[in-house]
Amino acid sequence: MKIAVGGASSVGKSIVGYLSLGNNDIVVVDEDATKLDEIAKEYDVQPVLGSISRPDIQESIGMKDMDMLIAVTNSDEINMVACQVAYTLFNVPKKIARVDSEYFLNPLWNTLYNEKSLPIDLVITPDIEIAKFIDNLLNLPGSTAVFPFMNDKINIFAFRHLNPDIPFMKFSLNHINQKLKEMSAQIVLIARGTRRILPNDDEIYLQRNDLIYICCLPEQNMEIMRLFGVDHNSYEKIVIFGANPISYYLASQIEKNENIANCRIIEDDAAKAAKLAEMLNSTTVITGEIMSDVILQDAGFATADASVSVTERDKDNMLLALLASRNKDTQALSLVNSKDYNVLTANIRNNVIIDRSVITISAILKYLRKARIQEAYSIGRGMGEIWEIRMEADSVNLGHTVRELKIPADCSIMMIARGETLIFDTTKTKLEAGDVILIYVSSVNIRRIERIFYL
């Protein structure tokens, strides 16, 4: 796929980082030569200096041959104009624009984005997506990811196996899943280091540090977590580092959460802190050096249930996670913009990595893939994706069993939802119109699964 990316800042770089894992020809356009040099050194892309909104720049990069434009500069206006130019002059099939301003996101202006007005196929707001992801984690203490499907009727959540003394964990995976079926739930994937383990007929046993993914009804999340010995109390005291759109959207949601009694934000830029304080109601915004012992004490950092580091500096987020790890009961959540810090932050106790690229790319996956996808999430760089696909009346797969689809061994149909029934033993199930399937797709077999579910 030929893709033009406008913007080489943190958002653009995170998108390029994910796209570069696939067989894509990527051109990156930015007005900052330094950022272009950085991204070109790290990824196999064609860097072009200039504004993505200019017709001559689009013509010079061969926009007429592009399959997609992803405009994610720091300017909403440039992103929107870039999509207009790409549509009017070069007839680009798919156009995605980053829009951050609440003025353009107001539901009153939903009719703005169409072929007759602004021809944008998808509007994304990465900071809001990150804030939503973190909010889901705060609402399910102990989890490392929560992926909602079917308009929040089903979810897949993940947690790390850290307590080998729980009797339930000593049984084989098949035995555990037999018990979980009574709750209409199932372990659907295990991440063990760089390995992905799918449930099958083999005798598989859970190991310490396994990342366990479970599919179930959202109202069962906490009960299942307790069954596995992940019994965290609700987070009541939250400390957030960094005053930016992520912390604003997150704090706005926290203020509506009756379980959270106290939320404080620390920011070293006085102007940013003052502006954020004006926008929020009950959240306390503290101005000062984020690593200062005095500031941390004022914020109640030592007794916080969760520390959320969303500054623009990966190094600071990592150091804050290390500080939080000294507090026995503090859950650390740290935003990572560069893959270079992933391994380091993963080794910090009680730390959950919030990978900007993974969350940002999840917002656009269904536009990247050629299958009929309703919803999709990346579960990590190179770890694969989970797709929600609805069987329409004209699907060529209707009447075929899952076995007959010849799904690659490293991929798996995790569940089929048929009305109110959740089917986990899917191999011999014949697909019917209206079925909704959740499928794990390995990174190496994305194209093959696309072909199976293209129609």
Secondary structure, 3 states (H helix, E strand, C coil): CEEEEECCCHHHHHHHHHHCCCCCEEEEEECCHHHHHHHHHHCCCEEEECCCCCHHHHHHCCHHHCCEEEECCCCHHHHHHHHHHHHHHHCCCEEEEECCCHHHHCHHHHHHCCCCCCCCCEEECHHHHHHHHHHHHHHCCCEEEEEEECCCCEEEEEEECCCCCCHHHHCEHHHHHHHHHCCCCEEEEEEECCEEECCCCCCCECCCCCEEEEEECHHHHHHHHHHCCCCCCCCCEEEEECCCHHHHHHHHHHCCCCCCCEEEEEECCHHHHHHHHHHCCCCEEEECCCCCHHHHHHCCHHHCCEEEECCCCHHHHHHHHHHHHCCCCCEEEEEECCHHHHHHHHCCCCEEEEEHHHHHHHCCHHHHCCCCEEEEEECCCCCCEEEEEECCCCCCCCCCECHHHCCCCCCEEEEEEECCEEECCCCCCECCCCCEEEEEECHHHHHHHHHHCCC
